[in-house]
């Protein structure tokens, strides 16, 4: 499918705060795709489909679009501003942003996050003083993960999950090249 041209002129103000109206939906429809949820995934999907010529409606239950990509405060209870958004990116972030922007080249590159041992996330269940399970780049944590599932049935389920996850992960760049 060819890329659709981006709209020209001044951007609309307040589009992220528009309220649902049956009349607006009926007036502007019919829709090729309705995306429920305006988080990073929903907006990326909607942007990509729109760039490929689909007429897309995004519905969000919260008062503001963006899902976890905005900040919030607890009115009158604290001076802190909380960030509910992105904490780190996956290795394919450049490709995913390229897809959402509809560009032929990645608009930016991402550096790897992490500690000296390549750990970029920790999962702690129970005592927070424990180091927890350390998720590392290049799947260096998989041996430890496999040790946590000693039974044959659990190991088979884990390997099946890892196989599907690897297949999906490996196909993102190939799909991007096809566009």
Secondary structure, DSSP 4 states (H G I P E B T S, - for coil): -PPPPPP-SSPPTTGGGPPP-HHHHHHH---SEEEE--SHHHHHHHHHHHHTT--EEEE-SSSSSSTTSSEE--TTT-S--EE-S-----TTHHHHHHHHHT-SS-S---PPP--TT-EEEEE--S-TTS--EEEEGGGTTHHHHHHT--SHHHHHHHHHHHHHHHHHHHHHHHHHHH-
